[in-house]
């Protein structure tokens, strides 16, 4: 449940911050014109991404798309928000990150990309660093060994396409149509 919510005019992301001040994810993160929800999760790629062994296990399946998602994390999610938290300056306020100096949020995008099948997957990562410029990078995950619960600087970013809400005008139209249908039924029953 989101305790703190924040969005700025330049983007639509709404940060999900729990009662202890931990950034758990965000809703409405704009990646290339499509809105996504992201949740930070700890564990292994295998456990978190349906086996982590097929392209269909991931929301993004190319490096350029995963890099765009990582950049969106840096631009829209790992930000300092007065009264909510310094999620850019202090990486340890992100769920799963225990380091005060750096944090990596992995967005896996490719299963079995390397010569040893079933062993190595590729991931883009958003590198959120306290003392210098944040950046995106490319990483290789040894699927059988990478467990972010054992790594104080690493967490997985789990992305889903955001549900598109019906605009307020659309809800008003649906209500009006429903009312008209009910009125018509009532008029027919009295005839």
C-alpha positions in Angstrom: 0.0 0.0 0.0 1.4 3.4 -1.0 1.9 5.7 2.0 3.6 8.5 0.1 2.5 9.5 -3.4 4.2 12.0 -5.5 4.2 13.0 -9.2 5.7 16.0 -11.0 4.5 17.7 -14.1 7.4 16.5 -16.2 6.4 12.8 -15.7 3.6 10.7 -14.4 5.4 8.4 -12.0 3.8 8.0 -8.6 6.3 6.7 -6.0 5.2 3.8 -3.7 6.8 4.5 -0.3 5.9 2.3 2.7 5.4 3.4 6.3 9.0 3.0 7.1 10.1 5.3 4.3 11.3 2.5 1.9 10.8 3.1 -1.8 9.0 -0.1 -2.9 8.4 0.9 -6.5 6.4 3.3 -8.6 3.3 3.4 -10.8 3.0 5.1 -14.2 6.7 5.2 -15.1 6.9 6.4 -18.7 9.2 4.2 -20.7 9.2 5.2 -24.4 5.7 6.6 -24.2 4.2 3.5 -22.5 3.3 3.6 -18.8 4.6 0.8 -16.6 4.4 -0.1 -12.9 7.7 -1.2 -11.3 8.2 -3.1 -8.0 11.6 -3.7 -6.4 12.0 -7.3 -5.4 14.7 -9.4 -3.8 15.5 -13.0 -4.7 16.8 -14.9 -7.7 16.0 -14.3 -11.3 14.7 -17.9 -11.5 12.2 -17.4 -8.6 11.1 -13.9 -9.6 10.8 -14.2 -13.4 9.0 -17.5 -14.0 12.2 -19.5 -14.4 14.2 -16.7 -16.1 14.8 -19.0 -19.0 12.7 -17.6 -21.9 12.2 -14.1 -23.4 8.5 -14.2 -22.5 9.5 -14.2 -18.8 10.5 -10.5 -19.1 8.6 -7.3 -19.8 11.4 -5.9 -21.9 13.2 -8.3 -24.3 15.9 -6.1 -26.0 18.8 -4.2 -24.5 17.6 -0.9 -25.8 14.2 -1.3 -24.1 15.7 -2.5 -20.9 18.1 0.4 -20.9 15.2 2.8 -21.5 13.5 1.3 -18.4 16.7 1.7 -16.4 17.0 5.3 -17.5 13.4 5.9 -16.5 14.2 4.6 -13.0 17.0 7.2 -12.7 14.9 10.0 -14.1 11.5 9.3 -12.6 11.9 7.0 -9.6 15.3 7.4 -7.9 14.6 11.1 -7.2 14.7 13.3 -4.1 11.3 14.3 -3.0 10.9 16.9 -0.1 8.9 15.3 2.7 8.9 11.8 1.1 12.6 10.8 0.8 16.0 11.3 -0.8 15.9 8.3 -3.0 18.6 9.6 -5.4 21.0 10.8 -2.7 20.5 7.9 -0.3 20.2 4.5 -2.1 19.5 2.7 1.1 16.0 4.1 1.2 15.2 1.8 -1.8 13.7 -1.6 -0.8 16.4 -4.3 -1.0 19.3 -1.9 -1.0 21.3 -1.7 2.3 24.3 0.3 1.0 24.5 4.1 1.8 26.7 4.7 -1.3 25.3 2.7 -4.2 22.4 0.6 -5.5 21.8 -1.5 -8.6 18.3 -2.1 -9.9 18.4 -4.9 -12.4 16.0 -5.2 -15.3 16.6 -8.6 -16.9 15.7 -8.8 -20.6 17.4 -11.8 -22.2 17.4 -15.5 -21.3 20.3 -17.7 -22.3 22.0 -14.9 -24.2 25.5 -16.3 -23.8 27.4 -19.4 -25.0 26.7 -21.5 -21.9 22.9 -22.2 -22.2 20.9 -21.8 -19.0 23.7 -20.2 -17.1 23.9 -16.5 -18.1 21.2 -13.9 -18.7 21.6 -10.2 -19.5 20.2 -7.3 -17.6 20.3 -3.6 -17.8 20.8 -1.8 -14.5 20.1 1.6 -13.1 23.2 2.5 -11.0 22.1 4.9 -8.3 25.2 6.3 -6.6 25.3 8.7 -3.6 28.5 10.6 -4.5 28.6 10.9 -8.3 26.5 10.8 -11.4 23.9 8.0 -11.8 24.1 5.9 -14.9 22.8 2.9 -16.7 24.8 -0.2 -17.5 24.8 -3.7 -18.8 25.2 -6.7 -16.6 25.4 -10.5 -16.9 23.5 -12.5 -14.4 24.8 -15.9 -13.5 21.2 -17.2 -13.1 22.0 -20.0 -10.6 24.0 -17.8 -8.3 22.6 -14.3 -8.4 20.4 -13.8 -5.3 19.9 -10.2 -4.5 18.9 -11.0 -0.9 22.6 -11.8 -0.3 23.8 -8.6 -2.1 23.4 -5.3 -0.1 23.7 -3.2 -3.3 21.4 -5.2 -5.7 17.7 -5.5 -6.3 15.5 -6.6 -9.2 13.1 -4.2 -10.9 9.9 -6.1 -11.8 8.0 -4.3 -14.6 4.4 -4.6 -15.7 2.4 -2.6 -18.2 0.3 -0.1 -16.2 -3.5 -0.5 -16.2 -5.0 2.3 -18.2 -7.7 3.9 -16.0 -11.0 5.1 -17.6 -10.9 8.9 -17.6 -13.4 10.7 -15.4 -15.4 11.7 -18.4 -15.6 8.1 -19.5 -17.0 7.1 -16.1 -19.5 9.9 -16.3 -20.6 8.7 -19.8 -20.9 5.1 -18.6 -23.0 6.2 -15.6 -25.3 8.3 -17.9 -25.8 5.4 -20.3 -26.6 3.1 -17.4 -29.1 5.6 -16.0 -30.8 6.0 -19.4 -31.1 2.2 -19.8 -32.7 1.9 -16.3 -35.1 4.7 -17.2 -36.1 3.0 -20.4 -36.7 -0.3 -18.7 -38.9 1.5 -16.1 -40.9 3.3 -18.8 -41.5 0.0 -20.6 -42.7 -1.8 -17.5 -45.3 0.9 -16.8 -46.8 0.8 -20.3 
